[in-house]
């Protein structure tokens, strides 16, 4: 095993940790020249079960490739990741640690994946080294997993001992993703790799406690506030667009669902129904029923005219009744004349 040696700005001392020889050779001869000489970016995925040590390995690799890596470029949610990518300088490393931890809903997973995809151009233009740490690569967007991640490092325990990894190159990673995603299995024979190694739990950054505090705070914020203000804004804008599509296209909810799926926009017709209902739209079934119960504007005007005529007739009847009452009163007050007998 080779020894990596990085300078600690806080203690003004060097931090040393072991790094697998074959892994070091790949970083020295492929990743670093790719970033500095070939004007390219590099996306690396590291996955494994919780507590297996994947964050430690990610930070060791990131610090080796980019000695300037610090906590400002170790992020734990999509919003922090976006800011870190835009602020990063050419050739620097950004670690998206525990990218999907605490995100149980499908919409939340999609939000993180959309953020990753949308920032790929920035990564390429800045020749960034981006490490995505997640529970399993099968949660990652297909485009990122198959075409943008150059390799996958799967971290695991062996008989309860941490610090083991397997590295899948681009070709094996694709086979693993395509044939293993159905069962979330890493046992697909054609994707087996001979690139295996060890690592040890030496923390490579300046302040391990500050890292743990930042990580804990981010996870707590994710549980309390699963959506940031930007995410809420994006969701509201999405809802408006879906409602306007429904309003002006006259498509049914199922037709809109099918249309959006053609563009890899996963949303159910039931959710589309709820979104449109919030803007006052009614479902197709209820619309047919309401159409039967409602009358047209012309029919409404005719009904109003008929009501006015009826009211006029009622007024005339009331006036006629009043005249009859007056005549009766006059008859009562007028003295009756006696009849004269003839001679």
FIBARO-747602 format. One record per atom (N, C-alpha, C): x, y, z; residue in one letter. Coordinates in steps of 0.001 Angstrom, whole numbers, padded with zeros to 6 digits, always signed. Layout:
XYZA
...
//
This chain:
+000832-001199+000000X
+000000+000000+000000X
+000871+001256+000000X
+000427+002243-000763X
+001150+003515-000817X
+000649+004439+000284X
+001398+005474+000540X
+001037+006447+001567X
+000714+007781+000923X
-000470+008304+001244X
-000853+009641+000788X
-000504+010630+001891X
+000022+011786+001494X
+000468+012791+002472X
-000116+014147+002094X
-001023+014679+002954X
-001670+015959+002669X
-001447+016894+003854X
-001403+018196+003572X
-001105+019188+004614X
-002382+019641+005306X
-002343+019696+006637X
-003464+020155+007458X
-003242+021622+007800X
-004087+022499+007203X
-003937+023941+007416X
-004195+024339+008862X
-005047+023574+009550X
-005417+023933+010924X
-004287+023645+011904X
-003718+022432+011804X
-002656+022043+012732X
-001260+022350+012193X
-001196+022738+010894X
+000085+023010+010235X
+000980+021763+010217X
+000341+020623+010127X
+001055+019360+010054X
+000537+018545+008874X
+001287+017531+008521X
+000864+016655+007433X
+000013+015503+007972X
-001021+015158+007198X
-001856+013995+007516X
-001462+012882+006560X
-001175+011723+007116X
-000787+010588+006285X
-001817+009464+006419X
-002134+008830+005300X
-003034+007683+005319X
-002679+006776+004146X
-003043+005512+004291X
-002741+004523+003260X
-003744+004602+002118X
-003257+004317+000941X
-004127+004278-000231X
-003694+003097-001109X
-004635+002324-001572X
-004351+001133-002367X
-003493+001492-003585X
-002461+000679-003825X
-001515+000977-004913X
-002212+001135-006263X
-003090+000194-006581X
-003754+000238-007892X
-004675+001451-007995X
-005338+001768-006886X
-006201+002953-006873X
-005369+004216-007044X
-004241+004285-006363X
-003355+005457-006472X
-002839+005615-007908X
-002467+004488-008536X
-001990+004550-009922X
-003061+005105-010851X
-004301+004690-010663X
-005398+005192-011493X
-005645+006679-011264X
-005538+007125-010022X
-005720+008550-009733X
-004580+009363-010330X
-003350+008852-010217X
-002174+009573-010726X
-002131+009621-012252X
-002487+008510-012883X
-002280+008382-014330X
-003533+008616-015171X
-004697+008646-014535X
-005932+008841-015295X
-006720+010065-014828X
-007072+010093-013547X
-007960+011148-013058X
-007269+012506-013055X
-006118+012600-012414X
-005439+013906-012305X
-005056+014469-013675X
-004451+013684-014585X
-004178+014228-015937X
-005448+014601-016694X
-006524+013861-016445X
-007782+014167-017117X
-008266+015564-016743X
-008139+015910-015475X
-008604+017211-014986X
-007665+018342-015388X
-006370+018096-015331X
-005391+019172-015499X
-004874+019324-016919X
-004777+018222-017641X
-004175+018267-018971X
-005185+018090-020104X
-006155+017223-019917X
-007094+016911-020988X
-008341+017793-020973X
-008422+018694-019996X
-009532+019647-019949X
-010884+018929-019866X
-010952+017912-019012X
-012192+017159-018829X
-012605+017181-017367X
-013800+016694-017096X
-014244+016532-015719X
-014238+015044-015384X
-014488+014735-014122X
-014553+013335-013711X
-015596+013198-012609X
-016573+012316-012830X
-017603+012033-011832X
-017377+010610-011337X
-017252+010481-010015X
-017018+009176-009395X
-018148+008894-008414X
-018756+007714-008511X
-019806+007300-007574X
-019224+006334-006559X
-019529+006555-005287X
-019115+005644-004217X
-020365+005251-003435X
-020673+003960-003407X
-021869+003528-002687X
-021546+002435-001682X
-022509+002108-000855X
-022330+001093+000179X
-023313+001321+001308X
-023420+000334+002165X
-024359+000424+003279X
-023904+001477+004283X
-024855+001926+005100X
-024543+002923+006118X
-023511+002359+007098X
-022491+003165+007373X
-021467+002748+008314X
-020350+001929+007716X
-020396+001707+006392X
-019361+000884+005758X
-018075+001651+005523X
-018115+002995+005622X
-016907+003803+005466X
-016785+004513+004138X
-017884+004589+003383X
-017809+005184+002046X
-017473+006680+002090X
-017943+007406+003115X
-017619+008831+003219X
-016135+009037+003484X
-015565+008199+004324X
-014130+008295+004618X
-013298+008079+003355X
-013638+007037+002602X
-012904+006767+001366X
-013077+007904+000368X
-014279+008442+000266X
-014530+009549-000663X
-013669+010759-000320X
-013572+011088+000960X
-012775+012242+001381X
-011283+011979+001175X
-010845+010744+001403X
-009431+010411+001171X
-009067+010580-000301X
-009930+010080-001183X
-009673+010215-002624X
-009743+011674-003053X
-010787+012376-002572X
-010948+013782-002941X
-009784+014637-002494X
-009296+014406-001290X
-008182+015197-000753X
-006878+014873-001477X
-006720+013631-001918X
-005507+013243-002642X
-005456+013916-004014X
-006590+013921-004711X
-006637+014533-006039X
-006598+016053-005945X
-007300+016606-004944X
-007379+018056-004780X
-006982+018417-003344X
-005726+018741-003102X
-005267+019061-001738X
-005981+020259-001121X
-006638+021089-001947X
-007341+022263-001404X
-008733+021926-000887X
-009167+020688-001021X
-010509+020290-000585X
-010686+020573+000902X
-011794+021280+001231X
-012132+021529+002629X
-013638+021371+002824X
-014124+021684+004008X
-015532+021446+004345X
-016495+022282+003516X
-016034+023388+002950X
-016947+024220+002159X
-017393+023510+000889X
-016598+022515+000438X
-016954+021767-000764X
-017333+020317-000459X
-017686+020070+000796X
-018303+018800+001188X
-019740+019125+001569X
-020691+018669+000772X
-022074+019110+000918X
-022993+017906+001112X
-024213+018199+001619X
-025108+017110+002011X
-026524+017222+001453X
-026813+018240+000651X
-028127+018324+000016X
-028001+019020-001342X
-029070+018965-002101X
-029029+019443-003486X
-028729+020935-003579X
-029267+021727-002651X
-029064+023171-002707X
-027606+023524-002416X
-027020+022875-001399X
-025614+023099-001089X
-024724+022655-002250X
-025105+021555-002869X
-024332+021034-004003X
-024338+022024-005163X
-025497+022608-005428X
-025600+023597-006507X
-024665+024784-006252X
-024706+025309-005024X
-023845+026456-004682X
-022364+026082-004775X
-022022+024871-004316X
-020622+024457-004334X
-020092+024328-005755X
-020926+023810-006666X
-020507+023655-008061X
-020252+025019-008697X
-021139+025983-008446X
-020984+027304-009055X
-019815+028085-008453X
-019490+027826-007181X
-018393+028549-006535X
-017038+027882-006753X
-017044+026600-007090X
-015779+025864-007237X
-014937+026444-008367X
-013632+026388-008179X
-012701+026849-009193X
-012300+025685-010094X
-011700+026011-011198X
-011337+025008-012199X
-010449+023913-011599X
-010848+022665-011827X
-010065+021528-011393X
-010263+021092-009957X
-011137+021767-009204X
-011318+021422-007797X
-012265+020235-007617X
-012282+019737-006384X
-013125+018588-006041X
-014322+019042-005217X
-015498+018459-005509X
-016711+018663-004719X
-017238+017285-004338X
-017501+017091-003054X
-018020+015818-002564X
-019479+016004-002156X
-020366+015286-002843X
-021783+015285-002478X
-021988+014065-001583X
-021891+014292-000282X
-021877+013193+000689X
-023303+012817+001091X
-023567+011506+001150X
-024886+010990+001542X
-025984+011663+000731X
-025859+011607-000582X
-026734+012352-001482X
-028214+012021-001309X
-028533+010772-000970X
-029941+010382-000909X
-030396+009992+000496X
-029567+010210+001497X
-029952+009832+002855X
-031048+010756+003364X
-032076+010180+003985X
-033185+010962+004525X
-034250+011285+003510X
-034072+010862+002249X
-035049+011149+001201X
-035827+009871+000895X
-037045+009779+001439X
-037814+008544+001288X
-038783+008598+000125X
-039219+009780-000268X
-040220+009869-001323X
-039577+009863-002700X
-040334+009400-003679X
-039830+009338-005054X
-039585+010729-005607X
-040444+011686-005230X
-040285+013051-005739X
-039000+013686-005213X
-038638+013374-003952X
-037408+013917-003382X
-036185+013339-004078X
-036220+012028-004369X
-035123+011403-005101X
-034982+012025-006486X
-036127+012260-007141X
-036102+012871-008470X
-035523+014273-008432X
-035805+014993-007343X
-035292+016354-007221X
-033770+016362-007185X
-033171+015444-006411X
-031713+015358-006331X
-031137+014969-007689X
-031750+013996-008342X
-031260+013561-009652X
-031352+014670-010684X
-032450+015436-010660X
-032587+016551-011613X
-031503+017600-011376X
-031166+017823-010099X
-030100+018777-009781X
-028771+018297-010344X
-028483+017011-010172X
-027237+016447-010695X
-027155+016601-012211X
-028236+016239-012891X
-028239+016310-014355X
-028086+017749-014837X
-028786+018671-014169X
-028762+020069-014617X
-027390+020726-014445X
-026567+020187-013541X
-025259+020802-013274X
-024113+020136-014022X
-024404+019134-014836X
-023353+018415-015541X
-022533+019316-016465X
-023188+020278-017092X
-022474+021191-017986X
-021467+022037-017204X
-021867+022515-016025X
-020951+023296-015191X
-019753+022466-014764X
-019992+021206-014420X
-018892+020320-014029X
-017892+020168-015166X
-018409+019994-016368X
-017537+019789-017530X
-016744+021056-017843X
-017415+022193-017822X
-016730+023444-018166X
-015628+023796-017176X
-015820+023433-015905X
-014839+023752-014874X
-013862+022603-014611X
-013998+021503-015362X
-013124+020332-015166X
-013112+019884-013706X
-014294+019766-013113X
-014387+019426-011697X
-014283+017921-011465X
-013782+017572-010306X
-013766+016193-009837X
-014887+016068-008814X
-015986+015427-009206X
-017182+015343-008361X
-017342+013910-007874X
-017425+013758-006553X
-017637+012446-005937X
-019044+012425-005335X
-019840+011477-005775X
-021204+011334-005271X
-021248+010117-004358X
-021550+010348-003086X
-021613+009276-002088X
-023086+008976-001818X
-023493+007734-002014X
-024903+007379-001886X
-025053+005930-001444X
-026231+005544-000949X
-026428+004175-000467X
-026249+003119-001554X
-026752+003385-002750X
-026605+002443-003860X
-026676+003192-005182X
-025914+002748-006144X
-025895+003412-007452X
-027234+003274-008165X
-028053+002304-007750X
-029328+002081-008421X
-030332+003209-008150X
-030039+004100-007199X
-030879+005277-006966X
-030497+006436-007890X
-029356+006298-008539X
-028842+007384-009360X
-029541+007429-010713X
-029732+008639-011221X
-030341+008828-012537X
-029568+008041-013604X
-030290+007464-014561X
-029677+006602-015578X
-028591+007337-016369X
-028846+008583-016720X
-027867+009346-017500X
-026567+009517-016724X
-026680+009865-015440X
-025492+010060-014609X
-024782+008730-014383X
-025557+007688-014055X
-024967+006389-013728X
-024274+005744-014928X
-024915+005809-016095X
-024384+005101-017258X
-023365+005905-018054X
-023598+007203-018203X
-022804+007974-019155X
-021887+009032-018534X
-022169+009481-017313X
-021342+010545-016757X
-020405+010065-015659X
-020828+009083-014860X
-019933+008534-013844X
-018895+007637-014522X
-017626+007932-014314X
-016564+007172-014992X
-016271+005848-014294X
-016651+005756-013027X
-016413+004509-012300X
-017310+004478-011065X
-017474+003281-010538X
-018205+003073-009287X
-017288+002350-008315X
-017215+002851-007082X
-016520+002145-006013X
-017577+001677-005019X
-017701+000387-004862X
-018667-000185-003926X
-017936-000570-002643X
-018317+000057-001539X
-017679-000159-000243X
-018495-001185+000539X
-017810-002113+001215X
-018535-003152+001936X
-017722-003637+003131X
-018370-004440+003951X
-017717-005065+005094X
-017468-006537+004788X
-016396-007061+005318X
-016059-008478+005152X
-015976-009110+006544X
-016962-009962+006841X
-017053-010611+008149X
-017062-009588+009279X
-017818-008491+009049X
-017964-007462+010063X
-016840-006451+010128X
-015855-006593+009257X
-014705-005673+009256X
-014874-004659+008134X
-014785-003384+008484X
-014911-002325+007486X
-013622-002162+006694X
-013772-001394+005570X
-012577-000986+004844X
-012270-001772+003596X
-013286-002403+002987X
-013094-003128+001739X
-013840-002407+000607X
-013299-002510-000605X
-014007-001901-001740X
-013765-002697-003011X
-014709-002560-003942X
-014568-003069-005308X
-014738-001892-006251X
-013923-001842-007290X
-014042-000759-008264X
-014535-001319-009596X
-015612-000731-010091X
-016187-001113-011388X
-015851-000013-012389X
-015170-000379-013465X
-014867+000605-014495X
-016135+000950-015281X
-016014+001801-016260X
-017190+002299-016978X
-018017+001172-017590X
-017342+000202-018211X
-018046-000895-018872X
-018762-001790-017866X
-018070-002209-016807X
-018669-003085-015803X
-019777-002376-015026X
-019583-001076-014806X
-020608-000280-014113X
-021913-000271-014892X
-021832-000126-016194X
-023029-000129-017027X
-023748-001471-016963X
-022980-002563-017038X
-023584-003895-016954X
-024255-004101-015596X
-023581-003670-014540X
-024122-003814-013195X
-025426-003037-013048X
-025448-001811-013564X
-026632-000958-013441X
-027801-001530-014243X
-027516-001982-015453X
-028584-002459-016338X
-029194-003771-015874X
-028349-004684-015372X
-028843-006017-015030X
-029041-006217-013530X
-028504-005335-012723X
-028655-005500-011283X
-029722-004624-010661X
-030224-003621-011417X
-031149-002663-010815X
-032470-003294-010416X
-032913-004279-011161X
-034211-004901-010864X
-034262-005411-009434X
-033186-006087-008993X
-033149-006670-007648X
-032178-005949-006717X
-031629-004818-007184X
-030623-004083-006399X
-029491-005035-005984X
-029016-005819-006949X
-028029-006856-006680X
-026701-006534-007356X
-025610-006830-006631X
-024265-006634-007160X
-023653-007961-007613X
-024482-009008-007727X
-023975-010330-008017X
-024036-010757-009467X
-024312-009831-010373X
-024393-010183-011786X
-023012-010633-012268X
-022929-011869-012767X
-021639-012492-013074X
-020835-011717-014107X
-021507-011243-015149X
-020787-010543-016221X
-020201-009213-015753X
-020658-008719-014584X
-020166-007436-014083X
-019166-007602-012942X
-018719-008811-012695X
-017752-009027-011621X
-016426-008339-011945X
-015824-007754-010930X
-014573-007014-011117X
-013448-007640-010306X
-012247-007569-010839X
-011066-008057-010132X
-010336-006928-009402X
-010864-005700-009585X
-010242-004540-008943X
-010810-004420-007524X
-010107-004992-006554X
-010528-004963-005163X
-009406-004385-004305X
-009780-003852-003142X
-008756-003266-002291X
-009222-002990-000882X
-008316-002399-000101X
-008583-002040+001292X
-008342-000549+001480X
-008977-000026+002508X
-008681+001338+002960X
-008892+001359+004468X
-008359+002416+005102X
-008435+002495+006561X
-009009+003850+006967X
-009623+003867+008144X
-010442+005013+008548X
-009700+006224+009051X
-008769+006707+008291X
-008055+007929+008660X
-008782+009124+008046X
-009229+010056+008881X
-009955+011229+008374X
-008962+012225+007789X
-009126+012621+006502X
-008080+013416+005840X
-008260+014932+005916X
-009421+015422+006345X
-009639+016870+006369X
-009178+017471+007695X
-009289+018797+007804X
-008716+019516+008931X
-009398+019215+010256X
-010732+019206+010261X
-011466+019119+011528X
-012574+018078+011392X
-012339+016890+011939X
-013317+015812+011821X
-014600+016142+012571X
-014497+016778+013728X
-015692+017097+014511X
-016565+018114+013786X
-015934+019098+013141X
-016701+020086+012370X
-017442+019405+011221X
-016793+018429+010593X
-017446+017654+009523X
-018664+016914+010053X
-018507+016252+011193X
-019625+015486+011765X
-020767+016404+012186X
-020436+017564+012725X
-021475+018527+013119X
-022248+019021+011904X
-021521+019318+010827X
-022170+019789+009603X
-023069+018714+009018X
-022596+017494+009037X
-023369+016372+008510X
-024637+016147+009333X
-024500+016178+010642X
-025649+015966+011529X
-026686+017071+011352X
-026214+018311+011266X
-027137+019433+011088X
-027883+019329+009765X
-027175+018937+008710X
-027809+018810+007399X
-028879+017732+007400X
-028613+016611+008053X
-029593+015527+008113X
-030816+015948+008925X
-030595+016693+009998X
-031720+017185+010802X
-032564+018182+010007X
-031895+019052+009256X
-032622+020021+008430X
-033427+019314+007346X
-032882+018225+006804X
-033601+017472+005776X
-034875+016873+006332X
-034824+016394+007581X
-036003+015813+008206X
-037034+016877+008557X
-036555+018047+009047X
-037486+019106+009422X
-038026+019848+008206X
-037139+020118+007259X
-037511+020882+006069X
-037111+020086+004829X
-037935+019110+004438X
-037562+018269+003300X
-037428+019028+001991X
-037980+020243+001911X
-037870+021033+000687X
-037354+022420+001013X
-036383+022883+000266X
-035871+024233+000434X
-036808+025225-000250X
-036547+026524-000025X
-037389+027559-000647X
-037315+027472-002173X
-036129+027179-002692X
-035969+027040-004145X
-036754+025851-004676X
-036721+024755-003927X
-037455+023565-004345X
-038959+023810-004323X
-039433+024536-003301X
-040860+024881-003231X
-041256+025742-004422X
-040390+026719-004755X
-040644+027591-005903X
-040714+026774-007193X
-039760+025851-007370X
-039756+025011-008568X
-040996+024123-008645X
-041422+023601-007501X
-042616+022761-007483X
-043848+023572-007863X
-043957+024786-007329X
-045109+025628-007651X
-045143+025987-009131X
-043967+026280-009689X
-043901+026596-011120X
-044279+025373-011961X
-043845+024198-011505X
-044231+022961-012207X
-045741+022780-012195X
-046360+023022-011028X
-047812+022839-010896X
-048571+023789-011816X
-048097+025029-011910X
-048751+026002-012789X
-048672+025544-014242X
-047498+025061-014656X
-047320+024602-016042X
-048238+023418-016356X
-048365+022500-015403X
-049244+021340-015614X
-050693+021781-015720X
-051100+022721-014862X
-052481+023211-014919X
-052765+023917-016242X
-051826+024742-016699X
-052020+025452-017971X
-052047+024475-019151X
-051232+023431-019080X
-051273+022384-020106X
-052649+021737-020149X
-053180+021450-018990X
-054523+020852-018897X
-055592+021819-019426X
-055469+023077-019049X
-056492+024065-019389X
-056575+024311-020891X
-055419+024468-021546X
-055428+024871-022950X
-055340+023695-023930X
-054857+022552-023459X
-054799+021392-024356X
-056068+020556-024306X
-056826+020690-023184X
-058044+019902-022973X
-057758+018397-022894X
-056504+018045-022610X
-056154+016634-022463X
-056639+016109-021119X
-056936+014817-021072X
-057327+014206-019805X
-056084+014033-018941X
-056302+013722-017662X
-055181+013546-016749X
-054300+012375-017190X
-054906+011305-017632X
-054131+010152-018099X
-053339+010484-019363X
-053920+011282-020247X
-053215+011676-021466X
-052017+012564-021136X
-052176+013446-020141X
-051061+014292-019716X
-049962+013436-019089X
-050354+012443-018287X
-049378+011534-017689X
-048553+010828-018766X
-049229+010320-019787X
-048543+009627-020876X
-047614+010569-021639X
-048093+011785-021901X
-047283+012774-022617X
-046010+013103-021859X
-046121+013335-020560X
-044957+013705-019758X
-043975+012542-019617X
-044485+011318-019587X
-043606+010149-019495X
-042704+010031-020722X
-043201+010504-021859X
-042388+010472-023076X
-041133+011333-022938X
-041176+012294-021996X
-040033+013171-021752X
-039366+012860-020411X
-039550+011596-019936X
-038955+011120-018677X
-039381+011956-017478X
-040606+012469-017521X
-041177+013225-016415X
-042184+012305-015723X
-041757+011709-014608X
-042592+010728-013923X
-043556+011430-012974X
-044842+011401-013311X
-045882+011944-012445X
-047187+011223-012774X
-047903+010781-011757X
-049113+009981-011973X
-050303+010872-012306X
-051304+010279-012944X
-052500+011049-013297X
-053249+011498-012045X
-053122+010708-010950X
-053775+011102-009695X
-053139+012368-009128X
-051817+012466-009222X
-051138+013667-008757X
-051477+014854-009650X
-051576+014612-010955X
-051982+015673-011883X
-053388+016157-011533X
-054251+015211-011172X
-055616+015552-010749X
-055589+016483-009544X
-054779+016130-008528X
-054696+016952-007316X
-054141+018344-007614X
-053121+018393-008499X
-052529+019690-008850X
-053558+020592-009521X
-054262+020039-010511X
-055244+020832-011255X
-056430+021216-010380X
-056819+020317-009472X
-057948+020612-008581X
-057640+021797-007681X
-056366+021968-007322X
-055977+023092-006472X
-056182+024431-007173X
-056216+024424-008520X
-056452+025635-009305X
-057922+025759-009729X
-058781+024905-009175X
-060204+024985-009477X
-060654+024091-010606X
-059760+023300-011170X
-060130+022381-012236X
-060915+021215-011651X
-061769+020602-012443X
-062530+019448-012000X
-062206+018267-012885X
-062344+017080-012338X
-061971+015876-013062X
-062874+015667-014269X
-062422+014830-015201X
-063183+014573-016427X
-064561+013992-016115X
-064638+013091-015157X
-065914+012465-014800X
-066863+013488-014205X
-066354+014293-013278X
-067200+015309-012659X
-067581+016401-013638X
-066709+016657-014615X
-067006+017684-015614X
-068207+017279-016464X
-068268+015996-016853X
-069400+015529-017639X
-070686+015673-016856X
-070628+015348-015554X
-071815+015461-014718X
-072234+016917-014562X
-071262+017798-014356X
-071590+019213-014181X
-072142+019815-015471X
-071654+019323-016635X
-072160+019819-017916X
-073644+019520-018064X
-074061+018359-017540X
-075482+018003-017616X
-076322+018895-016712X
-075745+019308-015597X
-076507+020091-014619X
-076506+021580-014941X
-075553+022032-015758X
-075446+023457-016041X
-076135+023820-017350X
-076575+025060-017460X
-077225+025540-018680X
-076336+026582-019326X
-076580+026826-020596X
-075740+027770-021334X
-076093+029204-020963X
-075250+030135-021439X
-075515+031558-021171X
-076821+031995-021813X
-077088+031494-023053X
-078335+031865-023733X
-079551+031382-022951X
-079464+030136-022468X
-080574+029603-021681X
-080753+030374-020377X
-079624+030811-019810X
-079712+031583-018572X
-080377+032927-018819X
-080074+033581-019943X
-080700+034866-020264X
-082203+034706-020482X
-082570+033632-021206X
-083992+033372-021426X
-084717+033140-020103X
-084088+032439-019202X
-084688+032187-017889X
-084850+033489-017119X
-083853+034376-017235X
-083955+035666-016544X
-085101+036498-017104X
-085238+036507-018445X
-086335+037255-019056X
-087692+036695-018624X
-087769+035367-018589X
-089010+034738-018151X
-089321+035095-016707X
-088318+035141-015879X
-088522+035513-014474X
-089014+036949-014360X
-088425+037828-015199X
-088867+039229-015162X
-090331+039360-015578X
-090707+038638-016642X
-092106+038682-017081X
-093041+038127-016010X
-092612+037070-015369X
-093427+036482-014292X
-093602+037462-013145X
-092485+038142-012811X
-092568+039125-011731X
-093532+040257-012095X
-093525+040701-013381X
-094443+041755-013812X
-095906+041304-013694X
-096146+040058-014128X
-097507+039518-014006X
-097940+039438-012545X
-097012+039038-011692X
-097337+038976-010269X
-097676+040352-009712X
-096918+041358-010200X
-097196+042732-009742X
-098579+043174-010201X
-098950+042826-011465X
-100277+043199-011962X
-101381+042510-011176X
-101140+041252-010846X
-102134+040523-010051X
-102311+041156-008677X
-101200+041577-008088X
-101285+042230-006790X
-102051+043547-006897X
-101756+044305-008000X
-102487+045572-008198X
-103980+045314-008380X
-104345+044273-009123X
-105742+043933-009354X
-106441+043555-008044X
-105735+042790-007222X
-106280+042419-005916X
-106509+043654-005067X
-105566+044594-005143X
-105713+045834-004368X
-106946+046607-004837X
-107174+046641-006152X
-108355+047365-006679X
-109648+046712-006198X
-109697+045426-006187X
-110884+044720-005713X
-111158+045026-004248X
-110081+045090-003436X
-110257+045420-002029X
-110806+046843-001857X
-110300+047753-002696X
-110786+049148-002621X
-112265+049223-002991X
-112650+048497-004041X
-114069+048499-004455X
-114955+047962-003342X
-114497+046938-002670X
-115282+046374-001583X
-115451+047376-000448X
-114377+048103-000137X
-114450+049118+000923X
-115431+050227+000544X
-115395+050609-000734X
-116312+051671-001191X
-117752+051211-001078X
-118039+049998-001458X
-119402+049453-001371X
-119895+049439+000061X
-118988+049139+000989X
-119410+049092+002388X
-119765+050475+002919X
-119014+051467+002485X
-119231+052817+003011X
-120355+053564+002289X
-120782+053166+001122X
-121843+053863+000370X
-123215+053396+000879X
-124180+054392+001346X
-125521+053996+001854X
-126410+053479+000704X
-127110+052428+001028X
-127984+051841+000030X
-129292+052643-000076X
-129828+052987-001313X
-131082+053732-001547X
-132271+052777-001493X
-133368+053259-000794X
-134608+052442-000704X
-135396+052502-001995X
-136086+051411-002342X
-136833+051363-003573X
-138217+052021-003373X
-138701+052889-004302X
-140021+053552-004223X
-141110+052667-004817X
-142260+052662-004115X
-143380+051892-004637X
-144122+052661-005705X
-144525+051994-006678X
-145274+052648-007754X
-146723+052927-007352X
-147332+053971-007898X
-148705+054331-007618X
-149604+053332-008252X
//
